[in-house]
Amino acid sequence: MKKLDLMWQSKTIILTAILVFLSAAGYVLLGYFTTQENFFVNFAFYSITFGAFIGLYLLRDSFSSKTLWKLTLFMHGILLCSIPTLSPDVYRFLWDGELIVKGIHPYAFTPNELVNSGNLEMTPYMSQLYASITDLSRVNYSVYPTLNQFYFVIPAVLTESVFSGILVMRIIMLLTLIIGIYFIQKTLEELLIPEKQVFLFALNPLLIIEATGNLHFEGVMFSLFAIAIYFMVREKWWISALFVALAINVKLTPLLLLPFFLNYLGWKKSMLFYLTTLSSSALLLMVFLWPSMTANFLQSVELYFNNFEFNSSFYRFSTYLFRPILIYDIAFIIGPLLSKIALIVILLLAIYSLKKGRESLFTFFLTGYVVYLFFSTTIHPWYLIIPLGFCVYTRYNFMIYWSFIVFLSYSFYALGNSKWVDVLVAIEYIGLLMFVLLEYKKRGPIKDLLARLPRP
């Protein structure tokens, strides 16, 4: 028996070493040796890292939580010195931070307005940032809330180098993410959920590449929301409200989740929770959202909802369906309409949640956010970090599949608006819909609905 145990341990060690090597190699190649346009190579690397991640997670019972934490820090740390290859957003982050340090309000001018007016001293560093910002970003005002701007300012205060600026920002974002992962684990312990389930999120290649590698703030936002969840579970609702307010000041989308707190907190505490959250959010927003700047900020927000289209599901299907019927630009009609439908569905889900137990809160967080994404005109891969985090608190696994297959959306940068992109997006969403329906039929609201239907 001992001999068999030793053989199994030896095989586990060898397999773990292979999986760690494959993961590390994939992250090195994606982080340091590729470009946005190399879709087929990138997808191959991503598939390798994702397969290795699944293998490591399946072996989780062979490791202690301490070992899995070391593995998490190692995987994220691989990308510490990389320059983002799949997204140029970081250059706008650094640009905004430099403007604040120079005493220029980030919502006051578009980059083009500043450069063309001659009111901005174009140092070699600023010229490098401007050249790296996308054409679309150059003609639009900043759309990043207050807390983002604080993250942008720190590199601007400390350095005038792209590499150093990215490194400083990555370190403070990664520290925030690590704290968030710690609080997720603590919350799972409180809820009597296996604590190692946190590594479905912490070791997921989507999180590592998009949050740590490409410096997208969904990781920061979810970390703050995870801290809020922890304090809510500990019955410290007022601390929870403050962290929700902080999360809103990174990304505005947590506002969509506020109705679901009603069932968990009850009417009286919920009203106090909403008052604390909304007033704190408003105070934080007003640090940069001055009355004279509101129109510029809202213009950029409106542009996002009405004009952008990337990797959408219902929106893409609707445009194909109604293009022969509608004369005017369908983006200005269908985009806002789908946003309203999503809001109505989320409110209906919140009402339905009142009939369920408090333990269903995380399922409704997940469902509500997925509804929002399904009706969105734009779904970049990093948007999935938030529902991926929520799935850790639940019994649902479809976000694991989506966090892999969403990488197909990067085909746009290699293939443009060709029909092949439409085919790949269709593969993404048909597979996802099958996963969602099967899981919800087996475990969730669809099962409840079917149980209420009259039987023949």
C-alpha positions as CSV (number, residue, x, y, z in Angstrom):
1,M,0.0,0.0,0.0
2,K,2.8,2.4,0.9
3,K,4.5,1.5,-2.4
4,L,1.3,2.5,-4.3
5,D,1.1,5.7,-2.4
6,L,4.7,6.6,-3.2
7,M,4.1,5.8,-6.9
8,W,1.0,8.0,-7.0
9,Q,2.9,10.8,-5.2
10,S,5.8,10.5,-7.7
11,K,3.4,10.6,-10.7
12,T,1.6,13.6,-9.2
13,I,4.8,15.5,-8.7
14,I,5.9,14.8,-12.3
15,L,2.5,15.8,-13.7
16,T,2.4,19.0,-11.6
17,A,5.9,19.9,-12.8
18,I,4.8,19.5,-16.4
19,L,1.6,21.5,-15.9
20,V,3.5,24.3,-14.2
21,F,6.0,24.4,-17.0
22,L,3.3,24.5,-19.6
23,S,1.5,27.3,-17.8
24,A,4.6,29.3,-17.3
25,A,5.7,28.9,-20.9
26,G,2.3,30.0,-22.1
27,Y,2.3,33.1,-20.0
28,V,5.9,34.0,-21.1
29,L,5.0,33.6,-24.7
30,L,1.7,35.6,-24.4
31,G,3.3,38.3,-22.2
32,Y,6.6,38.9,-24.0
33,F,6.7,37.4,-27.5
34,T,3.4,38.1,-29.3
35,T,1.2,40.9,-30.6
36,Q,-2.5,41.5,-30.8
37,E,-2.8,40.5,-34.4
38,N,-1.3,37.0,-34.0
39,F,-4.6,35.5,-33.1
40,F,-4.0,31.8,-34.0
41,V,-0.7,31.7,-32.2
42,N,-2.2,33.5,-29.2
43,F,-5.1,31.2,-29.0
44,A,-2.8,28.2,-29.1
45,F,-0.8,29.6,-26.2
46,Y,-3.9,30.5,-24.3
47,S,-5.3,27.0,-24.8
48,I,-2.1,25.5,-23.4
49,T,-2.2,27.7,-20.3
50,F,-5.9,26.9,-19.9
51,G,-5.5,23.2,-20.2
52,A,-2.7,23.3,-17.6
53,F,-4.8,25.4,-15.3
54,I,-7.7,22.8,-15.4
55,G,-5.1,20.1,-14.7
56,L,-3.7,21.9,-11.7
57,Y,-7.1,22.6,-10.3
58,L,-8.2,19.0,-10.6
59,L,-5.0,18.1,-8.6
60,R,-5.8,20.7,-5.9
61,D,-6.4,18.2,-3.2
62,S,-2.8,17.1,-3.6
63,F,-1.6,20.5,-2.6
64,S,-2.0,22.6,0.5
65,S,-3.7,26.0,0.3
66,K,-0.3,27.5,1.0
67,T,1.2,25.8,-2.0
68,L,-1.7,26.9,-4.2
69,W,-1.1,30.5,-3.0
70,K,2.6,30.3,-3.9
71,L,1.6,28.9,-7.4
72,T,-0.9,31.9,-7.8
73,L,1.8,34.4,-6.9
74,F,4.3,32.7,-9.3
75,M,1.9,32.7,-12.2
76,H,0.9,36.3,-11.8
77,G,4.5,37.3,-11.2
78,I,5.6,35.9,-14.5
79,L,4.0,38.9,-16.2
80,L,5.3,41.5,-13.8
81,C,7.8,43.0,-16.2
82,S,5.8,42.6,-19.4
83,I,4.4,45.3,-21.7
84,P,0.7,44.6,-22.5
85,T,0.5,43.0,-25.9
86,L,-3.2,42.4,-26.3
87,S,-4.6,45.8,-25.3
88,P,-3.3,49.4,-25.5
89,D,-5.6,50.7,-22.7
90,V,-2.7,51.2,-20.3
91,Y,-1.3,54.1,-22.3
92,R,-4.5,56.1,-21.8
93,F,-4.3,55.3,-18.0
94,L,-0.7,56.7,-17.9
95,W,-1.8,59.7,-20.0
96,D,-4.6,60.6,-17.6
97,G,-2.2,60.3,-14.6
98,E,0.3,62.6,-16.3
99,L,-2.5,65.2,-17.0
100,I,-3.5,65.3,-13.3
101,V,0.1,65.7,-12.2
102,K,0.4,68.6,-14.7
103,G,-2.8,70.2,-13.3
104,I,-5.0,69.4,-16.2
105,H,-8.4,67.8,-15.5
106,P,-8.7,64.4,-17.2
107,Y,-12.3,65.1,-18.3
108,A,-11.6,68.6,-19.6
109,F,-10.0,67.8,-23.0
110,T,-9.5,64.9,-25.4
111,P,-5.9,64.0,-26.2
112,N,-6.3,65.5,-29.7
113,E,-7.6,68.8,-28.3
114,L,-4.6,69.1,-26.0
115,V,-2.1,68.2,-28.6
116,N,-3.6,70.4,-31.4
117,S,-4.1,73.4,-29.1
118,G,-0.4,73.5,-28.1
119,N,-1.4,73.9,-24.5
120,L,0.4,70.7,-23.4
121,E,4.1,70.4,-23.3
122,M,4.8,67.3,-25.4
123,T,7.9,65.8,-23.8
124,P,9.3,62.6,-25.3
125,Y,7.4,60.6,-22.7
126,M,4.0,62.3,-23.5
127,S,4.7,61.9,-27.2
128,Q,5.3,58.2,-26.7
129,L,2.0,57.9,-24.7
130,Y,0.1,59.8,-27.3
131,A,1.4,57.7,-30.2
132,S,0.4,54.5,-28.3
133,I,-3.2,55.6,-27.5
134,T,-5.8,54.3,-30.0
135,D,-7.3,56.7,-32.6
136,L,-10.7,56.3,-30.9
137,S,-9.3,57.2,-27.4
138,R,-7.6,60.3,-28.8
139,V,-10.9,61.9,-29.8
140,N,-12.8,61.1,-26.6
141,Y,-12.8,62.3,-23.1
142,S,-11.6,60.1,-20.2
143,V,-14.3,57.8,-18.9
144,Y,-12.5,56.5,-15.9
145,P,-14.0,57.2,-12.4
146,T,-12.2,58.6,-9.4
147,L,-10.5,55.5,-7.9
148,N,-9.0,54.6,-11.3
149,Q,-7.5,58.1,-11.5
150,F,-5.8,57.6,-8.2
151,Y,-4.2,54.4,-9.6
152,F,-3.1,56.5,-12.6
153,V,-1.6,59.3,-10.6
154,I,0.8,57.1,-8.6
155,P,3.0,56.1,-11.6
156,A,2.9,59.7,-12.9
157,V,4.3,61.0,-9.6
158,L,7.0,58.4,-9.4
159,T,8.3,58.1,-13.0
160,E,8.3,59.3,-16.6
161,S,9.0,56.0,-18.3
162,V,6.5,53.7,-20.0
163,F,8.2,50.6,-18.6
164,S,8.5,52.0,-15.0
165,G,4.9,53.4,-15.2
166,I,3.5,50.1,-16.2
167,L,5.5,48.3,-13.5
168,V,4.4,50.6,-10.7
169,M,0.7,50.4,-11.8
170,R,0.9,46.6,-12.1
171,I,2.4,46.2,-8.6
172,I,-0.4,48.3,-6.9
173,M,-3.1,46.6,-9.0
174,L,-1.7,43.1,-8.2
175,L,-1.5,44.0,-4.5
176,T,-5.2,44.9,-4.6
177,L,-6.0,41.7,-6.4
178,I,-4.1,39.6,-3.9
179,I,-6.0,41.2,-1.0
180,G,-9.3,40.6,-2.9
181,I,-8.4,36.9,-3.4
182,Y,-7.6,36.6,0.3
183,F,-11.0,38.0,1.2
184,I,-12.8,35.7,-1.2
185,Q,-11.1,32.7,0.5
186,K,-12.1,34.1,4.0
187,T,-15.7,34.4,2.7
188,L,-15.8,30.9,1.4
189,E,-14.7,29.7,4.9
190,E,-17.5,31.7,6.4
191,L,-20.0,30.1,4.0
192,L,-18.6,26.6,4.6
193,I,-17.6,26.4,0.9
194,P,-14.3,24.6,0.2
195,E,-11.7,27.3,0.4
196,K,-9.7,25.9,-2.5
197,Q,-12.5,26.9,-4.8
198,V,-11.0,30.4,-4.8
199,F,-8.3,29.1,-7.1
200,L,-10.8,28.7,-9.9
201,F,-10.6,32.5,-10.0
202,A,-7.1,33.2,-8.7
203,L,-5.3,30.8,-11.2
204,N,-7.6,31.3,-14.1
205,P,-5.6,32.4,-17.2
206,L,-8.2,35.0,-18.1
207,L,-7.6,36.8,-14.8
208,I,-3.8,36.5,-15.0
209,I,-3.6,37.7,-18.6
210,E,-6.2,40.4,-18.6
211,A,-5.9,41.8,-15.0
212,T,-2.2,41.3,-14.3
213,G,-0.9,41.2,-17.9
214,N,-3.1,43.7,-19.7
215,L,-3.8,45.9,-16.6
216,H,-7.6,46.0,-16.9
217,F,-9.3,47.2,-13.8
218,E,-12.0,44.5,-13.5
219,G,-9.6,42.6,-11.2
220,V,-9.4,45.7,-8.9
221,M,-13.1,46.3,-9.0
222,F,-14.0,42.7,-8.2
223,S,-11.4,42.6,-5.4
224,L,-13.1,45.6,-3.7
225,F,-16.5,44.0,-4.2
226,A,-15.2,40.8,-2.7
227,I,-14.1,42.7,0.4
228,A,-17.6,44.2,0.5
229,I,-19.1,40.7,0.3
230,Y,-17.0,39.5,3.2
231,F,-18.1,42.3,5.5
232,M,-21.7,41.8,4.5
233,V,-21.5,38.1,5.4
234,R,-20.0,39.2,8.7
235,E,-23.0,41.4,9.3
236,K,-21.0,44.6,9.0
237,W,-23.2,46.2,6.3
238,W,-21.9,49.7,6.7
239,I,-18.3,48.7,5.9
240,S,-19.6,46.6,3.1
241,A,-21.4,49.7,1.7
242,L,-18.2,51.7,1.7
243,F,-16.3,49.0,-0.3
244,V,-19.2,48.7,-2.8
245,A,-18.9,52.5,-3.3
246,L,-15.2,52.1,-3.9
247,A,-15.9,49.4,-6.5
248,I,-18.4,51.6,-8.2
249,N,-15.7,54.2,-8.5
250,V,-13.6,51.8,-10.5
251,K,-16.4,50.5,-12.7
252,L,-20.0,51.8,-12.6
253,T,-21.5,48.4,-13.3
254,P,-21.8,47.3,-9.6
255,L,-24.8,49.7,-9.5
256,L,-26.7,47.0,-11.4
257,L,-26.2,44.6,-8.5
258,L,-27.6,46.8,-5.8
259,P,-31.2,45.6,-6.0
260,F,-30.1,42.0,-5.0
261,F,-28.9,43.2,-1.6
262,L,-32.5,43.7,-0.5
263,N,-33.2,40.1,0.0
264,Y,-30.0,39.6,2.0
265,L,-30.3,42.6,4.3
266,G,-34.0,43.1,4.6
267,W,-35.8,46.4,4.0
268,K,-34.5,48.5,6.9
269,K,-30.8,47.6,6.6
270,S,-31.1,47.8,2.8
271,M,-32.3,51.4,2.8
272,L,-29.4,52.4,5.1
273,F,-27.0,50.3,2.9
274,Y,-28.2,52.0,-0.3
275,L,-28.0,55.5,1.3
276,T,-24.5,54.8,2.5
277,T,-23.4,53.3,-0.8
278,L,-24.9,55.9,-3.1
279,S,-23.9,58.9,-1.0
280,S,-20.3,57.6,-0.7
281,S,-20.2,56.9,-4.4
282,A,-21.5,60.4,-5.2
283,L,-18.9,62.0,-3.0
284,L,-16.1,60.0,-4.6
285,L,-17.3,60.6,-8.1
286,M,-17.5,64.4,-7.4
287,V,-13.7,64.5,-6.7
288,F,-13.3,64.6,-10.5
289,L,-16.9,64.8,-11.9
290,W,-17.3,68.5,-11.5
291,P,-20.5,70.1,-12.9
292,S,-18.5,71.7,-15.7
293,M,-17.1,68.3,-16.7
294,T,-20.2,66.2,-16.4
295,A,-21.3,66.7,-20.1
296,N,-17.9,65.5,-21.3
297,F,-17.9,62.4,-19.0
298,L,-21.5,61.5,-20.0
299,Q,-20.7,62.0,-23.7
300,S,-18.0,59.3,-23.5
301,V,-20.2,57.0,-21.5
302,E,-23.0,57.4,-24.1
303,L,-20.6,56.7,-26.9
304,Y,-19.7,53.4,-25.2
305,F,-23.3,52.2,-25.0
306,N,-24.4,53.4,-28.4
307,N,-21.5,53.2,-30.7
308,F,-19.2,50.4,-29.7
309,E,-19.8,46.8,-30.8
310,F,-17.4,44.0,-30.0
311,N,-18.1,40.3,-29.3
312,S,-21.8,41.0,-28.5
313,S,-24.5,38.3,-28.5
314,F,-28.1,39.5,-28.5
315,Y,-27.0,42.8,-30.1
316,R,-25.2,41.1,-33.0
317,F,-28.2,38.8,-33.6
318,S,-30.6,41.7,-33.5
319,T,-28.6,43.7,-36.0
320,Y,-28.8,40.8,-38.4
321,L,-32.5,40.4,-37.8
322,F,-33.5,44.0,-38.1
323,R,-31.0,45.5,-40.6
324,P,-33.3,44.9,-43.6
325,I,-36.2,46.6,-41.8
326,L,-34.7,49.6,-40.1
327,I,-33.7,52.6,-42.2
328,Y,-31.7,54.5,-39.7
329,D,-28.5,53.5,-38.0
330,I,-29.6,50.5,-36.0
331,A,-26.9,51.0,-33.3
332,F,-28.7,54.1,-32.0
333,I,-31.9,52.1,-31.7
334,I,-31.0,48.6,-30.7
335,G,-28.2,49.5,-28.3
336,P,-30.2,51.6,-25.9
337,L,-33.2,49.3,-26.3
338,L,-31.2,46.3,-25.2
339,S,-29.8,48.3,-22.2
340,K,-33.4,49.0,-21.1
341,I,-34.4,45.4,-21.5
342,A,-31.4,44.2,-19.5
343,L,-32.3,46.6,-16.7
344,I,-35.9,45.4,-16.6
345,V,-34.8,41.7,-16.5
346,I,-32.3,42.5,-13.7
347,L,-35.1,44.2,-11.7
348,L,-37.4,41.3,-12.3
349,L,-34.7,38.9,-11.1
350,A,-34.3,41.1,-7.9
351,I,-38.0,40.8,-7.3
352,Y,-37.9,37.0,-7.8
353,S,-34.9,36.8,-5.4
354,L,-37.1,38.1,-2.6
355,K,-38.8,34.7,-2.6
356,K,-35.5,32.8,-2.2
357,G,-33.2,32.3,0.7
358,R,-30.3,34.5,1.6
359,E,-27.8,31.9,0.3
360,S,-29.1,32.5,-3.2
361,L,-27.6,36.0,-3.3
362,F,-24.4,34.9,-5.1
363,T,-26.4,33.0,-7.7
364,F,-28.4,36.2,-8.4
365,F,-25.2,38.3,-8.6
366,L,-23.9,35.9,-11.2
367,T,-27.2,35.7,-13.1
368,G,-27.8,39.4,-13.1
369,Y,-24.3,40.3,-14.3
370,V,-24.5,37.6,-17.1
371,V,-27.8,39.1,-18.2
372,Y,-26.2,42.5,-18.4
373,L,-23.4,41.1,-20.5
374,F,-25.8,39.2,-22.8
375,F,-27.6,42.4,-23.6
376,S,-24.4,44.5,-24.0
377,T,-23.1,45.8,-27.3
378,T,-19.5,45.2,-26.2
379,I,-18.1,42.3,-24.3
380,H,-14.3,42.4,-24.1
381,P,-12.7,39.3,-22.6
382,W,-11.7,41.1,-19.4
383,Y,-15.4,41.9,-18.7
384,L,-15.8,38.3,-17.7
385,I,-13.5,38.6,-14.7
386,I,-16.5,39.9,-12.6
387,P,-18.9,37.0,-13.2
388,L,-16.0,34.6,-13.1
389,G,-15.4,35.8,-9.5
390,F,-19.1,35.4,-8.6
391,C,-19.1,31.8,-9.9
392,V,-16.6,30.8,-7.1
393,Y,-19.4,31.4,-4.5
394,T,-21.9,29.2,-6.4
395,R,-22.4,25.8,-7.8
396,Y,-22.2,27.0,-11.4
397,N,-19.2,26.3,-13.7
398,F,-20.3,27.8,-17.1
399,M,-18.1,30.8,-16.5
400,I,-15.0,28.6,-16.6
401,Y,-16.0,27.5,-20.1
402,W,-16.7,31.2,-21.1
403,S,-13.4,32.4,-19.7
404,F,-11.7,30.0,-22.2
405,I,-13.8,30.4,-25.3
406,V,-14.1,34.2,-25.0
407,F,-10.5,34.4,-26.3
408,L,-12.0,33.7,-29.8
409,S,-13.1,37.3,-29.8
410,Y,-9.5,38.4,-30.3
411,S,-9.9,37.0,-33.8
412,F,-11.2,40.4,-34.7
413,Y,-7.7,41.9,-34.6
414,A,-6.5,39.4,-37.2
415,L,-9.6,38.9,-39.4
416,G,-11.4,42.2,-39.1
417,N,-15.1,42.2,-39.9
418,S,-14.9,39.0,-42.0
419,K,-17.5,36.3,-41.8
420,W,-15.0,34.1,-40.0
421,V,-15.2,36.3,-37.0
422,D,-19.0,35.9,-37.0
423,V,-18.6,32.2,-37.2
424,L,-16.2,32.1,-34.2
425,V,-18.5,34.4,-32.2
426,A,-21.4,32.1,-33.0
427,I,-19.4,29.1,-31.8
428,E,-18.6,31.0,-28.5
429,Y,-22.2,31.8,-27.8
430,I,-23.9,28.7,-29.0
431,G,-21.6,26.6,-26.7
432,L,-22.1,29.0,-23.8
433,L,-25.9,29.0,-24.1
434,M,-25.8,25.2,-24.0
435,F,-23.7,25.3,-20.8
436,V,-25.9,27.9,-19.2
437,L,-29.2,26.2,-19.9
438,L,-27.9,22.8,-18.8
439,E,-26.6,24.2,-15.5
440,Y,-29.6,26.3,-14.7
441,K,-31.9,23.5,-15.6
442,K,-30.0,21.1,-13.3
443,R,-29.5,23.5,-10.4
444,G,-31.2,26.8,-10.7
445,P,-34.2,28.9,-11.7
446,I,-35.1,26.9,-14.7
447,K,-35.3,23.8,-12.5
448,D,-37.7,25.7,-10.2
449,L,-39.8,26.9,-13.1
450,L,-40.1,23.4,-14.6
451,A,-41.1,22.0,-11.2
452,R,-44.0,24.5,-11.1
453,L,-45.4,23.6,-14.5
454,P,-48.5,21.3,-14.5
455,R,-47.6,17.7,-15.3
456,P,-49.7,15.7,-17.8
